[in-house]
Amino acid sequence: MTMRPVAELRSIVDHDGAVILDLKYESILILNPTAGYIWRELLQGSSIRDIAANLARETKMDVALVERDVAIFMDQLKSKHLLVQS
């Protein structure tokens, strides 16, 4: 499954994480470095499965654990109306 950020968002991503400005709901979300990595990958069109696999490889963590954590984070982003399925 591929998710993408909604159009009404503006974001800045760097090594410290990310800041997302939601113009529609007039809110700001600040992400830590790991969440910022996931957000950057979503912006580039990566699938959730690829994001989790790459993150697990880069951090040398168990893929199943990373997939679970990424899925939880995706649910949080969806609940804030920041993602849509593409």
N, C-alpha and C positions, 0 to 999 in steps of 0.2 A: 504494500500500500504506500502511496506517495501522498504526503500532505504538503501544503504550501501556505505561506503566510497570506493573510487577507490583504487586499489592495490598500486599505486605509492606514497602513503601518509605515513608520519610518524607523530605521534602526541603525545603530553604530555598533560594530563588533571589533574587538581587539583582543590582545592576549589576556586582559583582565576580565573579560566577559562581554556583556552586551547591554545596551540600553535600547528599549523598544518604546516608541511613542505611538499610542493608539489614538489617531485623530478622531475617529468616530465616537469613542467612549471617553475621550479626553483623559487618558490615564497613561502612566509611565510604569514600565516594568524593568527592573534591573536584574540581570542574570550573572551568576558566577562564571568562572572560566569554562567549566564543563558544559553548563547550559548554553553558554555563548558558542562553544564549539558545535553543539547540536543545532543551534539557531542558524549559524553560518552555513552548515551543511544543508539545512532546509531551504535557505535562500538560494543555494546552488542547485536545488532540485534533486538532492539525494533521497533515496528511499529510506524509510525507517529501518528496514533490515540492514541496509548498507551502513547507515550511520552507526547502529549498534555494533556491527561486526568490526568496523574500522576503529571505533572507540575501544572496544575490548582488546583488539590487537595492540593499539598504541599504549594502553594502560596495563596490558598483561593481566587483565581480569577475566573471570569466567564469562563467556558469551551469554549464557542464560541469565546471569545476574544483571549484566549490562542491558540486555533486551528488556528485562522486567523494569529496570529503572528508567530506561528511555520511554517505554510505554506509559509509565506513570507520569513522566514529564509531558508527554504528548497529550495525555488526558487533561493535565492542568492547563496547557496552552489552549486546548479546545474549549475548556470550560470558561476561559477568559475571552473567547471568540477571536483568537489570534490565528487560528489555522482553519483551512478548508481542505477537503479531500480533492485531489486532482486526478 
